Amino acid sequence: MAHTSERDRLSPAPLFQVRGLDVRFATPDGEIHAVRNAWLDVKESECLGIVGESGSGKSQLFLASIGLLAANGRAAGSVRIRGEEILGAPERVLNRLRGSKIGMVFQDPLTSLTPHMMIGTQLVEALRTHQHVSETEARRRSIELLELVRIPDSRRRMRQYPHELSGGMRQRAMIAMAVLCAPDILIADEPTTALDVTVQAQLFEILRDLKRELKTSIILISHDMSIIAGLADRVAIMRDGCVVETGPTDGIYYRPQHPYTKSLLQAVPRIDREPGARKPRAVSAPPILEVKDLEVGFPVSPDSYPFSRRKSLRAVDGVSFEVSEGETLGIVGESGCGKSTLARAVSQLLPARGGCIVWRGQDLARIGNNDIRKLRNEIQIVFQDPLASLDPRRTVGQSIAEPLFSLARGLSHSEIEGRVRETMARVGLEPAWINRYPHEFSGGQNQRVGIARAIIVRPRLLICDEAVSALDVSIQAQVIDLILSLQSELRIALIFISHDLSVVRRVADRVLVLYLGRVVESGDADAIYRDPRHPYTRALLDAVPVPDPDAERARPRALLNGDLPSALDTRASLAFLKSRMIDDSDAQQYRPRLLKVAPGHFVAEFDGMSEPLAGSQATCAVA
Amino acid sequence: MTGGASADTALDRAFDVPGRSLWADARRRLVGNKAAVIGMAVLACVTLTAILAPLLSPYPYDATDYGLISCAPDWWPGSGAMCRAGGEHWFGTDAVGRDLFVRVLYGARVSLAVGLVASLVSLILGVGYGALAGFVGPRLDELMMRFVDVLYSLPYIFLVIVLMVIFNRNFYLMFVAIGAVEWLTMARIVRGETLSIRQKEFIEAARAAGVGPFSTILRHIVPNVVSPVVVYVTLTVPNVILAESFLSFLGLGIQEPLTSWGVLISQGADQMESAPWLLMFPTLFMAATLFSFNFIGDGLRDALDPKDR
């Protein structure tokens, strides 16, 4: 077994060692054994990746080993850093260790930074507490560190509060905070899970630099085999609280031994591989949904004076596309690009401000309340968060039946119950669970409930808004398979929205790439993934990690740096066409045209674009 | 997986898995809370004796006995009392020779009834108004909440006195007067909760499922605001009982010979030195009841929001 080989290897005392760690939680439903007999060690300037799905105990392992277990948890075994025991150490010792020897980065940086203190103040205070240096010295070192984690304009950032920074910047500040006192080991628990791919790529470069320049050891905890491939020297796979396999990265990825490791690797959607056995595309069918120059906006007040002028945030700004029966349109883009707004506008949950949505020959801007009910029968949506999209006070059966009650009038209760049971079986849920509540289910099961609710009225268009983003990879694969099989069975059109380009590659026939509410590239999935033309598309694709250590280590430096610009600044949308930009944040800017570069493949104008095919324009894409 | 499930459907029908609702979870946690259970037991005793008062008492509540004015119960340890009431008057007698035990029980009936009815009024008004204001959107919400603010800014004793003067002293008017003040806070709580629930994805999902606004409020908003509401109601009841006592203390509440705890305490306070039991018994009952409500309220809060503890 993996454990024995690990034990034999241990001879010289490593920097950080975990010996037979056991973590149990006492809950009203009985004891939960979160970590079972874990053995791990980390050497000087080594990066250990810990991979496991949710509930595998990876976070509890890490929390227990720095003495931060929840009050109802108990840890047994031994965790040592440089020979010093951590388990059971008094709080005073733990505080010293956490400040000076162990640095921590959590998933959500906003909750780990004190909201009412400036970034600089927090850094300086931590330095002065742990290292007793002078104010000016601490300030100098803090600025240095912010530069090390590549926070631009670091002097100004010192005086900003956490909420003024973007997610990526906050996580950088968090890393700066963690390495402030030059710890021996940095523990990062899902540090990039909440962030966009391009930002994630930048953060991993920073971690790589830290490891190289400061010789810091890193423990990187993640649910994603791909992210850690490039950084980890060794990898431990966890499942149900057990470390099922550990070994050098190359061995784990190229010669996995344990069946679970193999299945994990298999479940990861690969952006670098052709999706296998995709159904032939339904070409000839006329489009059932046509969207032309759709605009959706929100009024926002940029400064919070009582009577300040409201600006309009254009979340979706002139987007056009069409979908045919049985076809899958993938919509990709980073957070804030307007993809969810687009989904809600199409499903008539948000009003459109301009352009038109034509559903089966009918302009949705001009339909009445009765027709909207009919329309809801035909267009359904699956939401991102499986738990939040179900009413916690209602049974899953009631939730699934809800569209039937309000849309398909005249069904008897027993007919409705029959339909619910039938639909539950179809999405892979036991019909006997009809009286259960959402909190009794896992995320994947709840998402199946969400899908069942959407398909029970037999819609003709299903919109999946990040429908699998909150799920573990293996569950994700199952849910995608379910959606695809339902699609071919019921011949529904699918709009699949995701920030995850690998997932979209698996499902989409055509792909639309959004940047700040505008389409920058659209075309057949194969064309987009094999031959991306727009620099933004390329940057996005390049930032997606693959579960292949060699490829990851050879990864070129990230193409995009810094943050997504504010969508309130009209200059932002011309980030790739600076030559036509008017340097005024309120000015009416040039609108890049979509140009045809190949049949069915359109790209927005950008600086340095080669000659497009003659005589084609944005509006032609749809008309 | 799918195939197997559908094949077994007929079999499963007979063995549907019962769900464990959030309510069931909350009940379990509530029953595990000692203070709340004791509170419920005490409250149940007080309520039961109040309801059964006519059967328990040997005297009618307004029967006077001029031979026994302000007499101490037989077991009263002090020697200062002028006379002893005799075996039948367990709590002694008041200034006109009425049995205190009976009067405390009848006072409980009035106090508890005022508390429950006024709380119910505030519950219905407050939840309806608050959920509507929170759900309909910013403009009407603004209007409705400013109205609440205006009512809030009126001193409520003044309001009650004005009502009393206009409509004369009236038992039912007191319910209205107190309920009309208490629902304001409830409306604010419910409106705040509604605003945060309205942002949740399941409300959006209900819209996508074609559920109309009023059904959404009834089906999805109200059941989800119930937990803070239930907690607040249990804390409103003692407030109302206190308010009634205060009004009665001022002489604006219940009229003789009917009585309430507030009236009894007010009368007892007048004779605090010569006949302390007249103050002590109603105060004990009222304090035990208020404590019980507060314990139950605390227990409910812990049971309904286990994370916020």
Interface residues (C-beta under 8 A of the other chain):
Chain A: P28 R344 S347 L349 I372 R373 R376 N377 Q380 I381 F383 Q384 D385 A388 S389 L390 D391 P392 R393 R394 T395 S399 E402 P403 F405 S406 L407 R421 E422 M424 A425 R426 V427 G428 L429 E430 P431 A432 W433 I434 N435 R436 Y437 H439 E440 G450 R453
Chain B: M1 T2 A5 S6 D8 T9 D12 R13 F15 D16 V17 P18 G19 R20 S21 L22 W23 R28 R29 K200 E201 F202 E204 A205 A206 R207 A208 A209 G210 V211 G212 S215 R219 H220 P223 N224
